[in-house]
Amino acid sequence: MAQKGWTVHFLALTTAYEKARHSRLQVWQARDLVADGEEEILDLGSEIAGEVPDHGPVSAQETYAYHGLGFHDLITQLGREKAEARYRERGRVAFEHGELARRIIAQVRPDIVLTTNSPRAEKAIIDTAQLQGIPAVVLNDTLASESNHWLHDPDYADRICVLSGPVRDVLIRSGHNPSKIVVTGNPAFASAAELRKDRAASSGSGSRRVLYASQPLPAEDAEHKQRVITELHRIAAKREDLELRVRLHPNEQARAAAGPTLAEDLLAADIVITHGSTVGIEAALAGIPVVLQMGSQIARQCRFEEYGIAMANEDVTELEMAIDRALALGVASQFSMPANSLGNVAAVLEEMIDYR
């Protein structure tokens, strides 16, 4: 990007700052958007966030700035009483970040904006940019889930970069102009796509390895999830040709546990079972058959089977047959994204800047 003469500003909120601050980009936090003399914003943040330690990945000042800007924005929209009620109900998920978006755009005065498709700060920045006539590009994280309803608004953003052709088709059916949806692939999945080559070069032997990609599910789906895990253990116990590996989601572990990396788990896996984890997408990109176990809210929303990522299995009691069928058919082995996804996204940005 430097070779193109671009100056890149990166808004890195909360824990993202630690990962971004060592880059060569100009990195912004929420606290950079609170001017000297605006102690009332920090005081407001301190009031609702409470006392927080000033160490670790997120400083106390950043926490207070983030909460202060978010809560001040709610007060401006709803008034103090309703803002407090909404914050008590939802916590920081209540923040819509309109004020934060207006401030970062006023400070940076960008020629173009690039964000993911997340519903809060990122969406607020897209909306603010569009109101001000600034080209807005969304790098869609994964698919086009119905839960991301704002992504299906034909007026949302000026370009949407997507993972694959089927994702593009879904958004076009939502009413987007076909020229607006560009299949670029996603740099976040580039390493998973590279695993396809490594897997092709390795020769498997012995038992087939079943990887269960666990993830947090809503409380009402807890019993369903336990049934799936119990069934997988039952299958593995009676089948000498199948070996089970359960991979916990980071949010399901009290601390970072030593063990295989995701890349190592995928390299070793012959099939992946998921409720809708992004591990399923990575597995499909690596050429691994995926079974989407239905029965949870997440599985219904992600619709992996409609994108050619996975075979859907409705009944937990038929999971063994689904595993055998997916292994035999090589389900999702053809799912792929374009090479050089980072370059493809950069080309979209360049086109938009030149057009402007």
Summary of the structure (lengths in Angstrom):
residues: 356
radius of gyration: 22.4
end to end distance: 17.9
largest distance: 68.9
contacts: 1091
relative contact order: 0.09
helix: 53%
strand: 12%
